[in-house]
Amino acid sequence: MPPPRHILGISAYYHDAAAALLREGEIICAAQEERFTRKKNDPDFPRLAIQFCLRHAALTPAQLDAVVFYDKPVLKFTRLLETYLAVAPGGWRTFPTVLSNWLGEKLDLRKAIRAELPELRPDCQILFTEHHQSHAASAFYPSPFDEAAILTIDGVGEWATTTIGWGRGREIKILKELRFPHSLGLLYSAFTDYCGFRINSGEYKLMGLAPYGEPKYADAIRTELLDIKPDGSFWLNLDYFNFLRGTTMTNERFHKLFGGPPRGPEEKIEQRHMDVAHSIQLVTQEIMLLLARHAREVTGLKNLCLAGGVALNCVANGLILHEKIFEQIWIQPAAGDAGGALGAALAVWHFHKEAPPREISPADSMQSSLLGPGFSDDEIETVLRSHNAVFKKLENAALLDFTVELLKTEKVIGWFQGRMEFGPRALGSRSILGDARSPKMQSVMNLKVKFRESFRPFAPIVRRERVADYFELDVESPYMLLVAPVKKELRKPLPANVTGLDLLKAERSTLPAITHVDYSARIQTVERADNPLLYDLLLRFEQATGCGVLVNTSFNVRGEPIVCTPDDAYRCFMNTEMDYLIMGSFVIERTAQPQQKISRRILPQAD
């Protein structure tokens, strides 16, 4: 029996629902549900993402041969029941709610999927992969490696929280796993929550806050919270955590250890919070390095693939690369649960005994992760006219030259081009761009455009062949998942006796807008073959200024998903202090618009 021709992968119900579609094993499209519903990290069944995938591939549900869910709900439900029984009578407050949620479509997903997609043929297979199997497949199969060690790390799947395995050709084998409740993802999320940020979306903030502090609590974490083994496995001291029994991540014993109660979301960030952030980031890096070394030891392989939500910790990824534990590493750009939808579909294709040999791309098979919707100039113009927008249209060369002139004068540009990115990073299709040389760009973008915390760093984009001229990195980083230091000759000394958030006021390098307070940067490299328009913009900007680096941040504001459609982009643009929107071939100046504020379909969530 041949393998399914059209395979739809789904992730849903827990965090960051998504859909991905394969045709004959080739990735056709993938997108997160949040981009369509405008609800950040939307966990619901990915109805609109599925509709997009089918529409993009010109398919109906009746033409699908298999639908695959990214974990096994019965196993997950078993874990929940066993956990509640183990801590009883603790957990009695949350157990009834959890039980009622599960005794419906979550547990009988075959029925739920057919109810959502009634046109599915009776012979369309409804399949399930294990959660970390999905992560492993998403990491290995699109990678440029014929064989590689695979490391997956997240909060929890069914039982597994961390796995080590290998991939060869079409085969994946999991060798070791760490099980719930001992989880690096849950540990990091507990500290995210403690420092006043939202779990599953604020981990980036904790990582960004860390360099402002000192690792004053690292020893306390190592001795009181964890028992870390040389292979990177560990046990959590559950006396400090409340996630098994209650509705919070941490308890009073935890709070006492770190000097006070949790920070409220809008409360002032104190030096203590910065020190806590630095401490947990340092310990997380140590554990990830141990896990990577052990993966090399048990597999004997020279390349590494990474996935799972913790694989989005780009500081730790940069250290794994720097330590030369492996010759090459490749990280799934949608490393979190959304990527599980893609991994589930890939697993079903490659695990089928009749599937053809795996084709390996010299780069990877993710198509630069530009797997979402794209829009023609005609479609964009229709949207602009519906808003009575004032705009002008320029051809490619003129458009690029005009954009360069804007960037040279420190204008902030909304950049909407091509297909939307799959995963949490904007990679030059749904981006906000600025001049990396500008001392004021970081604060302007954070406070007036993104409406987010002033300490948050911005990422640089640079042509691949120029990356080593600006950063201590000489490999590609197309998905903004590696942090590396800015070159020493570009740095400026920090003033003496300045600490904490006051470091924001200091120019840290000749590229102050993208240089973090520890002289690091989260780098995206661009190659012409992957994104010719963005590559040419970088080239023309360098020819005009001598600088080959721009700021790239996601096109959204705090509490809102990255924009998807031209309508999303225009509404977001008009509710910020961005100067210009470059959308397709069109140039829109904000102050020239007839309306200065336009309502959103859904307001950004509290974040």
Secondary structure as UniProt FT lines:
FT   STRAND          6..11
FT   STRAND          18..23
FT   TURN            24..25
FT   STRAND          26..32
FT   HELIX           34..37
FT   TURN            40..41
FT   HELIX           47..56
FT   TURN            57..58
FT   HELIX           61..63
FT   STRAND          66..69
FT   HELIX           73..87
FT   TURN            88..94
FT   HELIX           95..101
FT   HELIX           102..106
FT   HELIX           109..116
FT   TURN            118..119
FT   TURN            122..123
FT   STRAND          125..128
FT   HELIX           131..140
FT   TURN            141..142
FT   STRAND          147..153
FT   STRAND          160..168
FT   TURN            169..170
FT   STRAND          171..179
FT   TURN            180..181
FT   HELIX           184..194
FT   TURN            195..196
FT   TURN            199..201
FT   HELIX           203..209
FT   HELIX           210..212
FT   TURN            216..217
FT   HELIX           218..220
FT   HELIX           221..225
FT   STRAND          226..228
FT   TURN            230..231
FT   STRAND          234..236
FT   HELIX           238..240
FT   TURN            243..245
FT   HELIX           252..257
FT   TURN            258..259
FT   TURN            265..266
FT   HELIX           271..299
FT   STRAND          303..307
FT   HELIX           309..312
FT   HELIX           314..322
FT   TURN            323..324
FT   STRAND          328..331
FT   TURN            333..334
FT   HELIX           337..351
FT   TURN            353..354
FT   HELIX           367..369
FT   HELIX           377..386
FT   TURN            387..388
FT   STRAND          392..393
FT   HELIX           396..408
FT   TURN            409..410
FT   STRAND          413..416
FT   STRAND          430..435
FT   TURN            436..437
FT   TURN            439..440
FT   HELIX           441..444
FT   HELIX           445..449
FT   TURN            454..455
FT   STRAND          459..463
FT   HELIX           464..466
FT   HELIX           467..470
FT   TURN            478..479
FT   STRAND          482..486
FT   HELIX           488..490
FT   TURN            496..497
FT   HELIX           500..505
FT   TURN            512..514
FT   TURN            517..518
FT   STRAND          520..526
FT   TURN            528..530
FT   HELIX           532..545
FT   STRAND          549..554
FT   TURN            558..559
FT   HELIX           566..574
FT   STRAND          580..583
FT   TURN            584..585
FT   STRAND          586..589
FT   HELIX           590..592
//
